Amino acid sequence: MARIVKPGGIVTVIDLQSHNEEWMREELADAWLGFDESTLERWFKKASLKPIRWLEGLPPIGEDGKTTARAKLKSFIYYGRKERNSSK
């Protein structure tokens, strides 16, 4: 994403925060069990993106309007901006 975004553009990642729900590897073919803010910050900086913001989301809600009992997961939204003077 960092390679193709225009200088001054924003890259957004939406995913799950780090968790230990191993069943997701088998049933959903997840290779990663979520991500933490420090990992995203490190990756964004390495890709010449300036980290802007980490927003924590809420756990999934079932059809009954309650938090799903199977997994207590939280999502996140992470933003980073490609510097205008970046050559990457």
C-alpha positions in Angstrom: 0.0 0.0 0.0 2.8 2.4 0.9 4.3 2.0 -2.6 1.2 3.0 -4.5 -0.3 5.7 -2.3 0.4 9.2 -3.5 2.6 11.5 -1.3 0.3 13.0 1.3 -2.1 10.1 1.0 -3.4 8.0 3.9 -3.1 4.2 4.3 -5.7 2.6 6.5 -5.6 -0.9 8.1 -8.7 -2.4 9.7 -8.2 -5.7 11.5 -8.4 -7.5 14.9 -6.3 -6.6 17.9 -3.9 -9.4 19.1 -5.8 -12.3 20.7 -5.4 -16.0 21.5 -8.4 -17.5 19.7 -6.5 -20.4 18.1 -9.7 -21.8 16.6 -9.6 -19.0 14.0 -6.5 -20.6 12.4 -8.4 -23.8 11.6 -11.9 -22.5 10.9 -11.0 -19.2 9.2 -7.5 -19.9 7.9 -6.1 -16.9 9.9 -2.3 -16.8 9.6 -2.1 -14.0 12.2 -4.0 -13.8 15.5 -4.5 -10.0 15.3 -2.0 -7.2 15.6 -0.9 -4.7 18.3 -0.3 -1.0 17.9 3.5 -1.2 18.3 3.8 -3.7 15.4 1.7 -1.6 13.1 3.7 1.5 14.1 7.0 -0.3 13.3 5.7 -1.6 9.9 4.4 1.8 8.9 7.6 3.6 9.8 9.6 1.0 7.9 7.4 1.7 4.8 8.0 5.4 5.2 4.5 6.1 6.5 4.0 8.5 9.4 1.7 6.8 11.9 -1.3 9.0 12.6 -3.8 7.2 14.8 -4.8 3.9 16.4 -8.5 3.6 17.1 -9.8 0.7 19.1 -13.0 -1.0 18.0 -15.6 -3.0 19.8 -16.0 -6.8 20.0 -18.4 -8.4 17.5 -22.1 -8.4 18.3 -24.3 -11.4 17.7 -27.8 -11.3 16.1 -29.3 -10.9 19.6 -27.4 -7.6 20.1 -25.0 -9.1 22.7 -21.3 -9.6 22.5 -20.6 -13.0 20.9 -19.7 -15.6 23.6 -17.3 -17.6 21.4 -14.6 -15.0 21.1 -14.0 -11.7 22.9 -12.3 -9.9 20.0 -11.6 -6.3 19.5 -11.0 -4.6 16.2 -8.8 -1.6 15.4 -8.4 1.1 12.7 -4.8 2.3 12.1 -4.0 5.3 9.9 -0.7 6.4 8.5 0.3 9.2 6.0 2.9 9.0 3.2 5.1 12.0 3.6 4.9 14.5 0.8 8.7 14.5 0.4 9.0 10.7 0.5 10.7 9.0 -2.4 9.1 5.6 -1.8 
